[in-house]
């Protein structure tokens, strides 16, 4: 009987831990912008070059303000 109570306690503890981890990820914003990545490939690279971007040979585009993205 102690095995059953231990397994119930373990499952409740793991469930609460998973719920707390999920709530932490929601508060950190992990699920806010899930749709943007599939539309990023459709952006025109010529617009970035007109704004003064520098194209590197590794495929990175660094804008003048120091922000780089792949």
N, C-alpha and C positions, 0 to 999 in steps of 0.2 A: 504494500500500500504506500510506503514511503516513496517508491519509485514513481508512482503516478503523481503524487503531490509534487515531487521534484520536477517532473516534466511539465506540469501545469505552471509551476512557478517560473521555470526556464522559458517557456513559450510566452508568458505574459511579460517577462523582463525583456526578451528579445523584441517583442512587438512594440513595447514602449520605447525601446532604444531606436528602432527603425522609424517610428513616428517622430521622435525628437530629431533624428537626423534629417528627415524629410522637411520638417518645419524650419530647421536651420538653413537648409538649401533654398527654401522659398524666401526666407528673409534676406539671404545674400543675393537674391536676384538671378538664380540659375535658370529659371523658367520664364523670364520676362520676354526675351526676344528670340523665340524659336523659329520664326518665319523669315527673318532677315537673311540668313545664310543662303537660302536657295535663290534669293533674288540678287545677291551680291555678284554672282557670275554674269548677270545681264547688264551690269553697269558698264558704261563706255569708258575705256581707258584714256581716250583723247581729251575728255573733260578734265581729268586729273593733270594731264600734261599742260593744258592751257592755263591751269591755276598755278603753274610754277613748280610742278613736281619733278623730281629727279629720278630717272629709271636706272636701277642698278642691275648688274649682270646676274645676280642671284634670283631675280624675279620680285624683289621688294620695291615698292614704291614709297619713297620717303617724301613727305610734303615739307615745305620750308619750315614749318613750326616744329619739326623734329618727331612727328608721329609717323611710325612705319607700320605698314600692314602687308600681309602676303597676298 
